[in-house]
């Protein structure tokens, strides 16, 4: 069976490169069932094939593209991360490490970034290279970055260079191994931005050949290479034997393949996981979280003997937002906003509604997991002080305050409703579709609404940008429409400050302003929950909720 399995896998892989890209999808769909049968049953179940390790996970919301230029969703990013690399990368602690760039330097005026590239990085073998090994050069990064900002590409990541690059000569290759980025002004978060999947390198030959279909026929440099993809059914990736980070002493990746399914129902996905048809599960829903986790956030007895739990800080701040300039609304009043914030019992929210998943917010807007995180000494929950502030505000409540949310967060908002009743503030909960909530908060129609902010890149600046006055919605992420001249001044200083101690002081000042003005009610700093089989080892997930499968092993 081992011979059949290996022959079939290699044959299918070869076929996927010899067929033209228009017919490949049809061929792959036709052969998919047989492929899965050989690769996932024969290669894994036969005693003679224990060395063949296939890691299986599910993408419930689907993967819309394997093109880095469109790596916007978590599901897209997780798959793209296996296929591509960038100049720099993050380790599991969110430290920035060399990637294809082995080193870099910044000019004295902080406007020119120079990257020295490795000369041993190969794109995945593909017929577009005429079967000749194709090295990555600085010119490939010039092409890839220009492609991001080109309006014709319509990349989701075009925003990352908006307003900071020198458009006349933003990206240049001095030679094959020296790449430069020129800015119009200092922007110290740039290196963090470059860790994003949008900034991964792609070959022009592949994009020219496949055109709009490159996202279904990716060619990268990553630890895994594309095998086949039946949209909405299954995506298979196989080990890149020529991965540049692999050495004689440390072989990467350690598994042979990744198989990604697209089961939409989380309950069905959980069933597949418990039946050992998947190696990992994430994304607990309220309908079944009590079965998996107890009130302390630990595995229940039913599952503790068969699976392992991995709990990781997730750079996601959950909060309720005030529209600080909403006319004829009590939320305009700062003391009223402070009172509402102090009335919310976050400890009970985490313990009783989230089974211990998350950390009750008792600090700044920047979450746990980033150096910019600030913890405050005063308790975030104080009913007595909330009542005093409410009286001091002189706000006359003639009708219930309306809180707009989606159904997924209704239970949290019901608790807030009860908390506010304890200080004499009636609350009406308006449940709307997520698309409508997004539209209404962008247009400034809502006075009080549920929101969250998930980091795009690991820098506290990403969170402070949500309150910069020039980022007011609908043109930016400032949905509270908050405006404070001193905050803006500090934020602008932050963008050009490279000294870490001075940056920390700037963050502290900005967080103090936000605490005083209270444009939000912080609820909790999130955590990601990953369940995995006990046979799965070295599963790495960072605080951006990115999955790193280079070191994973299946025993």
URFENTA-V632328 format. One record per backbone hydrogen bond with DSSP energy under -1.0 kcal/mol. NH is the residue of the N-H (numbers start at 1). CO is the residue of the C=O. E is the energy in kcal/mol with one decimal. If there is no record, write none. Layout:
NH;CO;E / NH;CO;E
This chain:
5;1;-3.0 / 6;2;-2.7 / 7;3;-2.7 / 8;4;-2.8 / 9;5;-2.5 / 10;6;-2.3 / 11;7;-2.5 / 12;8;-2.7 / 13;9;-2.3 / 14;10;-2.6 / 15;11;-2.5 / 16;12;-2.2 / 18;14;-1.7 / 19;15;-2.4 / 24;20;-1.3 / 27;23;-2.3 / 28;24;-3.2 / 29;25;-2.2 / 30;26;-1.9 / 31;27;-2.0 / 32;28;-1.1 / 35;31;-2.6 / 36;32;-2.9 / 37;33;-2.2 / 38;34;-2.4 / 39;35;-3.2 / 40;36;-2.6 / 42;37;-1.8 / 43;38;-2.2 / 45;41;-2.9 / 46;42;-1.4 / 49;46;-2.2 / 52;49;-1.7 / 55;257;-2.6 / 57;259;-1.8 / 59;261;-2.8 / 66;215;-2.0 / 70;67;-2.4 / 71;68;-1.8 / 72;70;-1.8 / 77;73;-2.6 / 78;74;-2.5 / 79;75;-1.5 / 80;76;-2.8 / 81;77;-2.7 / 82;79;-1.1 / 83;80;-1.0 / 84;80;-1.9 / 89;97;-2.6 / 91;95;-1.9 / 94;91;-2.0 / 97;89;-3.6 / 99;87;-1.9 / 99;101;-1.0 / 100;86;-2.6 / 101;87;-2.0 / 102;116;-2.3 / 103;116;-1.2 / 105;114;-2.2 / 107;112;-2.4 / 110;107;-1.9 / 113;181;-2.7 / 114;105;-2.6 / 115;179;-3.3 / 116;103;-2.5 / 117;177;-3.3 / 118;100;-2.9 / 123;134;-2.8 / 124;220;-2.9 / 129;126;-1.7 / 130;127;-2.0 / 131;126;-1.0 / 132;129;-1.5 / 136;121;-2.7 / 138;176;-2.4 / 140;137;-1.1 / 142;138;-1.9 / 143;139;-2.2 / 144;140;-2.6 / 145;141;-2.7 / 146;142;-2.3 / 147;143;-2.1 / 148;144;-1.4 / 149;145;-1.6 / 150;146;-1.1 / 153;150;-1.5 / 154;150;-1.0 / 156;69;-1.4 / 158;155;-1.2 / 160;157;-1.6 / 161;158;-1.2 / 162;159;-1.3 / 164;161;-1.7 / 165;161;-1.4 / 166;182;-2.5 / 167;165;-1.0 / 169;166;-1.1 / 172;180;-2.1 / 174;178;-2.1 / 175;178;-1.0 / 179;115;-2.3 / 180;172;-2.9 / 181;113;-2.3 / 182;170;-2.4 / 183;111;-3.2 / 184;164;-2.4 / 188;495;-2.9 / 190;187;-1.8 / 193;189;-2.2 / 194;190;-2.1 / 195;192;-1.4 / 196;193;-1.9 / 199;196;-1.7 / 200;197;-1.8 / 201;85;-2.4 / 207;203;-1.8 / 208;204;-3.0 / 209;205;-1.9 / 210;206;-2.6 / 211;207;-2.5 / 213;210;-2.2 / 214;211;-1.7 / 216;213;-1.8 / 222;83;-2.6 / 224;82;-2.2 / 225;238;-3.2 / 227;236;-2.2 / 228;236;-1.4 / 230;234;-2.8 / 233;230;-2.9 / 234;230;-1.7 / 235;260;-2.5 / 236;228;-2.7 / 237;258;-2.8 / 238;225;-2.5 / 239;256;-2.6 / 240;223;-2.7 / 243;240;-1.4 / 246;243;-1.6 / 247;250;-2.8 / 254;550;-1.1 / 256;53;-2.2 / 257;53;-1.7 / 258;237;-2.6 / 259;55;-2.7 / 260;235;-3.2 / 261;57;-2.1 / 269;265;-2.2 / 270;266;-2.5 / 271;267;-2.0 / 272;268;-2.4 / 273;269;-2.2 / 274;270;-2.7 / 275;271;-1.7 / 276;273;-1.9 / 277;272;-2.9 / 279;56;-2.8 / 281;531;-2.8 / 288;285;-1.5 / 289;285;-1.3 / 293;289;-3.1 / 294;298;-2.8 / 297;294;-2.0 / 300;292;-2.5 / 303;300;-1.5 / 304;300;-2.0 / 306;303;-1.2 / 307;303;-2.1 / 308;532;-2.9 / 310;530;-2.9 / 312;528;-2.4 / 314;526;-2.2 / 315;543;-3.4 / 316;314;-3.1 / 317;453;-2.1 / 318;524;-2.5 / 319;451;-2.5 / 320;521;-2.2 / 321;449;-3.6 / 322;519;-2.4 / 323;447;-2.4 / 324;322;-1.1 / 324;480;-2.2 / 326;323;-1.8 / 332;329;-1.8 / 333;330;-1.8 / 337;333;-2.1 / 338;334;-2.4 / 339;335;-2.2 / 340;336;-2.3 / 341;337;-2.1 / 342;338;-2.2 / 343;339;-1.1 / 344;341;-1.0 / 346;344;-1.2 / 349;345;-1.4 / 350;346;-2.2 / 351;347;-2.3 / 352;348;-2.8 / 353;349;-1.4 / 356;350;-2.7 / 357;354;-2.1 / 359;525;-2.8 / 361;523;-2.0 / 364;374;-2.4 / 370;367;-1.2 / 373;370;-1.9 / 376;362;-2.0 / 382;342;-2.5 / 386;382;-2.2 / 387;383;-2.3 / 388;384;-1.7 / 389;385;-2.5 / 390;386;-2.0 / 391;387;-2.0 / 392;388;-2.4 / 393;389;-1.7 / 401;426;-2.5 / 403;428;-3.1 / 404;448;-2.3 / 405;430;-2.6 / 409;406;-1.5 / 410;407;-1.4 / 413;409;-1.9 / 414;410;-2.2 / 415;411;-1.5 / 416;412;-1.8 / 417;413;-2.3 / 418;414;-2.0 / 419;415;-2.5 / 420;416;-2.7 / 421;417;-1.6 / 422;418;-1.1 / 423;420;-1.2 / 424;421;-1.2 / 425;420;-2.7 / 428;401;-3.2 / 430;403;-2.9 / 432;405;-2.8 / 437;433;-2.2 / 438;434;-2.4 / 439;435;-1.8 / 440;436;-2.9 / 441;437;-2.5 / 442;438;-1.5 / 443;439;-1.7 / 445;440;-2.1 / 449;321;-2.2 / 450;404;-2.5 / 451;319;-3.0 / 453;317;-1.9 / 455;315;-2.4 / 459;457;-2.2 / 462;459;-1.9 / 463;460;-1.4 / 464;460;-1.9 / 465;461;-2.1 / 466;463;-1.4 / 467;464;-2.0 / 471;468;-2.2 / 472;469;-1.2 / 473;478;-2.1 / 475;472;-1.4 / 478;471;-2.6 / 479;477;-1.8 / 488;484;-2.5 / 489;485;-2.1 / 490;486;-2.4 / 491;487;-2.6 / 492;488;-2.4 / 493;489;-1.8 / 494;490;-2.0 / 495;491;-1.4 / 503;499;-2.3 / 504;500;-2.2 / 505;501;-1.6 / 506;502;-2.0 / 507;503;-2.5 / 508;504;-2.1 / 509;505;-2.2 / 510;506;-2.3 / 511;507;-2.6 / 512;508;-2.0 / 513;509;-1.8 / 514;510;-2.2 / 515;511;-2.3 / 516;512;-2.1 / 517;513;-2.7 / 518;514;-2.3 / 521;320;-3.0 / 523;318;-2.7 / 524;318;-1.2 / 525;359;-2.7 / 526;316;-2.6 / 528;312;-3.3 / 530;310;-2.7 / 531;281;-3.3 / 532;308;-2.2 / 533;279;-1.7 / 536;533;-1.9 / 537;553;-3.1 / 540;548;-1.2 / 542;546;-1.5 / 545;542;-2.0 / 548;540;-2.8 / 553;537;-2.3 / 555;535;-3.3
